[in-house]
Amino acid sequence: MGKVRQVLASLCAYTHLWQVVRERRLPSSARPGFSIALLGLFCPFFWIALFTGASKAELIFHGCHSGLVFCIGVVLMLKGLGQHRKSPE
């Protein structure tokens, strides 16, 4: 059973994201953007609206807001990765 769990975990995208954060393979200049992107992806307002059966307009509002926050986080993360690659090590 443990081997099956390891195989399933190796296929899960969230496991890979957690390893990136935990093992600190992401440069420190890109971590704030990564955190903001995760906040947009897991925005509680969107998920609560989705699971409680909110109106279509409210769901679209929260979805657009979460998407915007996610995109801002990705842009900041890419900017941080670019700064990391340009800096001399």
Kinemage of the C-alpha trace (Angstrom):
@kinemage 1
@onewidth
@group {chain A} dominant
@subgroup {mainchain}
@vectorlist {calphas} color= white
{ca met a 1} P 0.000 0.000 0.000
{ca gly a 2} L 2.871 2.363 0.762
{ca lys a 3} L 4.375 1.890 -2.689
{ca val a 4} L 1.060 2.751 -4.384
{ca arg a 5} L 0.821 5.886 -2.269
{ca gln a 6} L 4.342 6.928 -3.312
{ca val a 7} L 3.526 6.415 -6.998
{ca leu a 8} L 0.309 8.433 -6.709
{ca ala a 9} L 2.112 11.170 -4.790
{ca ser a 10} L 4.799 11.372 -7.462
{ca leu a 11} L 2.089 12.028 -10.066
{ca cys a 12} L 0.362 14.751 -8.045
{ca ala a 13} L 1.131 18.338 -9.012
{ca tyr a 14} L 0.522 19.566 -5.469
{ca thr a 15} L 3.204 17.206 -4.170
{ca his a 16} L 5.699 18.745 -6.574
{ca leu a 17} L 4.667 22.270 -5.534
{ca trp a 18} L 5.089 21.361 -1.879
{ca gln a 19} L 8.553 19.925 -2.546
{ca val a 20} L 9.582 23.112 -4.356
{ca val a 21} L 8.562 25.194 -1.345
{ca arg a 22} L 9.831 22.790 1.304
{ca glu a 23} L 13.198 22.073 -0.288
{ca arg a 24} L 13.588 25.737 -1.207
{ca arg a 25} L 14.463 25.021 -4.813
{ca leu a 26} L 12.747 28.279 -5.710
{ca pro a 27} L 15.019 31.334 -5.367
{ca ser a 28} L 14.115 33.762 -2.610
{ca ser a 29} L 13.368 36.485 -5.161
{ca ala a 30} L 10.574 34.342 -6.664
{ca arg a 31} L 8.958 33.076 -3.440
{ca pro a 32} L 6.659 36.076 -2.806
{ca gly a 33} L 5.194 35.739 -6.296
{ca phe a 34} L 4.732 32.004 -5.777
{ca ser a 35} L 2.887 32.665 -2.520
{ca ile a 36} L 0.618 35.246 -4.146
{ca ala a 37} L -0.127 32.851 -7.025
{ca leu a 38} L -1.109 30.146 -4.532
{ca leu a 39} L -3.310 32.630 -2.700
{ca gly a 40} L -5.132 33.363 -5.945
{ca leu a 41} L -5.464 29.674 -6.770
{ca phe a 42} L -6.783 28.679 -3.350
{ca cys a 43} L -8.797 31.848 -2.658
{ca pro a 44} L -11.330 30.906 0.017
{ca phe a 45} L -13.917 33.404 -1.238
{ca phe a 46} L -14.063 31.702 -4.649
{ca trp a 47} L -14.224 28.179 -3.266
{ca ile a 48} L -16.847 29.075 -0.652
{ca ala a 49} L -18.957 30.745 -3.345
{ca leu a 50} L -18.542 27.709 -5.605
{ca phe a 51} L -19.475 25.114 -2.999
{ca thr a 52} L -22.337 27.074 -1.408
{ca gly a 53} L -24.147 27.617 -4.695
{ca ala a 54} L -23.669 31.363 -5.044
{ca ser a 55} L -25.211 33.216 -7.959
{ca lys a 56} L -23.527 33.131 -11.337
{ca ala a 57} L -22.591 36.823 -11.120
{ca glu a 58} L -20.969 36.380 -7.696
{ca leu a 59} L -19.087 33.294 -8.860
{ca ile a 60} L -17.788 35.139 -11.934
{ca phe a 61} L -16.722 38.081 -9.742
{ca his a 62} L -14.768 35.875 -7.336
{ca gly a 63} L -13.325 33.828 -10.212
{ca cys a 64} L -12.076 36.948 -12.004
{ca his a 65} L -10.604 38.335 -8.795
{ca ser a 66} L -8.849 35.051 -7.984
{ca gly a 67} L -7.579 34.800 -11.551
{ca leu a 68} L -6.209 38.330 -11.407
{ca val a 69} L -4.398 37.638 -8.127
{ca phe a 70} L -3.017 34.396 -9.586
{ca cys a 71} L -1.743 36.188 -12.709
{ca ile a 72} L -0.104 38.929 -10.632
{ca gly a 73} L 1.636 36.238 -8.572
{ca val a 74} L 2.884 34.461 -11.692
{ca val a 75} L 4.220 37.742 -13.126
{ca leu a 76} L 6.027 38.511 -9.858
{ca met a 77} L 7.421 34.988 -9.708
{ca leu a 78} L 8.712 35.197 -13.286
{ca lys a 79} L 10.214 38.611 -12.532
{ca gly a 80} L 11.978 37.145 -9.481
{ca leu a 81} L 13.274 34.207 -11.507
{ca gly a 82} L 14.590 36.628 -14.127
{ca gln a 83} L 16.377 38.660 -11.478
{ca his a 84} L 17.881 35.496 -10.027
{ca arg a 85} L 19.251 34.396 -13.408
{ca lys a 86} L 20.764 37.827 -14.094
{ca ser a 87} L 22.492 38.103 -10.735
{ca pro a 88} L 26.097 36.833 -10.558
{ca glu a 89} L 26.535 33.847 -8.270
